Amino acid sequence: MQEIINKVYEEVKGRCEAKTNFYGMGAWDHHIELVYKLAIKNYKKYNASKEIVALAALLHDVASVTNKDYTEEHHIIGAQIAEELLNEYGLEKDTIELIKKCILNHRGSRLVKKTTPEEICIADCDAMAHFYSIPSLLEMVYVEKKLSIDEGAKFVLDKLTRSYNKLSEQGKKLVDKRFEAAKLFLANEIN
């Protein structure tokens, strides 16, 4: 299974490196690989399968980096891409279905009941990645969106708050300290 994980790792990284990837290598460096590392680090805390979360983490945003037009429905198209890719590698149908379920249900903006430890782990790691990549969020608000200092800080704090509120209780415990530090850093208050 590790050989398949390695192949998927290289496949997704290659899609991120492609000139057609609208989001650039930041999608890999500051999100996809980060979600993968968080899933590998925390899968035991969720009683999840290491192999399932590794593959689902690598593939959860594959559609977005493949084609910008897929972004809105990236969870659906990503599950289809994952199925095609994993079939090529000869994975069992049940394993592929669980990976697809993780991809379909990873989006925090879609409040879907997650029924497996792997789904919860992937959805949490996707949201937790924001707490590990605050500099990339700051770049987005100040460079891409060209917001003022106060508007940018508020935007990032609001995004982190939404991400935190979507986490499972286990996920909240894993990022509590980072969230508290971010609130202190981004809040424009003197206490």
N, C-alpha and C positions, 0 to 999 in steps of 0.2 A: 504493500500500500504506500510505503514511503516513496517508492519510485514514481507512482502516479501523482502524489502530492508535489514532488519535485518538478514533474512535467507541467502540472497545472500552474505552479509558481512561475515557471519560465514563460508559459503561454500568456498569463495575465500581465506579467511584467513587460513582455514583448508588446502587448497591445497598448500598454501605457506609454511605451517608448515610441510608438508609431506616430508619424506626423499627423495622422488623421485623428489622434486623440485630442480633442478640444481642450481638455483639462490639464494636459501636460503631465510631466513626471510627478508633479505635486500630488496628483491623485494616488500614485503609488507610494511615494515617499512619506506623505503626511496623512494617508488614510488607509488604503487597502492593505499595505504591508503592516501597518500599525494594528488594524483590526485582526489580522492574522496572528501577529505576535501576542496580542491581548488574549485571543482565543486559546492559543497554545499555553499561555501562562496560567489561564484561569479555568480551563475546562473541568478540572477535578472538582473545583468548588461548586460546579453545577451538576456534577455526576453525569457529565456528557461524554460522548465518544470523541477522543482526540482526533481521529482520522476524519470523522464527519465534520467537526467544527473547523478543522484545518482547511478542508476543501471548500466548505460553505463560505468561510471567511475570505478565501482567495477569490471566489467567484461571485460574491454578493453584489458587487458593482461592475461586473464585467461588461454588462450592456452599455453602461454610461461611457466607459472608456473606448468602447468599440464604435459607437456612433452617438454623437450628441443628441440627435433626434430621438434616441431611445430613453433619454433621461427620465421623462415623466412616468413611463411604464417600465423602468429599468428592472424592477423586481420580477415582472412577468417575463419580459424578453430575456433577462438574465437566467431565469430558471430554464428557459428553452435552450439557450446557448450551453448552459451547464449540462443539460441532458445529452445534447449532441456530442459534446466533448467527452463526457464521462462514458458514454456508450462506446466511443472509439477506443477508450482505454480498457474496455471490458469489465467495468464495475457491475456488480449485481444490481438488478432492478430495484430492490428494496432500499439499498444504499443510495442509489440515485434519487429515488423518491424522497427520502429524508433530507438529502442535500437541497433538492428543489424546494421542499417545504421551508427550510431555513431561509433560502433566498427570497421566496415569496413573502415571508412574514418578518423580514428584518427591518422594514421601514418603520420608524417611530411615528411617522405621520399617518400610518394606517393602524388603527387600534384593533388588531386582529388577535383573537385568543391564541396564545402559543401553548401547544399541548406537549411538547417534548423538551427535555433539558437542552438539547442542541439548539432548538429555535430560540429559547430564552437566552442562552449564552451568546449566540450570534447577534441577536437584537441588542443585547446589552453591550457587547464589545463594539458594535457599530456606534452606539451613542457614547460609550466611554472614550472612544478615540478622540472626540472633541476636547476632552479634558487633557489629553496628551499632545494636542496639536494647536494650542491657543495661538502661537505665532502665525500659523497659516490662516486662522480666522481673522487675525488682525490685518494680515496682508490683504485678505479679501475685502474687508471694510474700508481700509484706508487707500489701497492702491486701485483695486478694481471698482469698488463702489464710490470711492472718493468722498466718503463721509467726513464730517468734522470729527474732532477728537471725542467730544461728548456723545455725538450720535453713534460713532463707531463702538465706543465702549459700551453704550447701552445695547446696541445690536448684539454684540458678542455675549454680554451678560444675559440678555433675554434668550439667546440661542442655547447657552449652557443651562439655563434654568429649565427650558423646555426639554432638553436632553435628559437632565437629571430627573425630572418628573416622570419621564417615560421608562426609567430603569426599574427593574425588579428590585426587591429589597436587597438581594445579594449584590446586585450591581451598584446600588447606592452606597453600600458599605465599602465597596472597592474604590470609589472615587470621592467619598465624603471630604477627605482632607484637601484634595485638589479643588473641589468645588468651593470650599470655604476660602482657600487661598485666592482663587479666581475672583470671588466676590469682593474680597479686600482689595485686590489689585485693580479691579475695574470700576468699583463704586467711587463716585465723586463726592465722598462724605468724609467729614472729620469727626471721629468719635472721641 
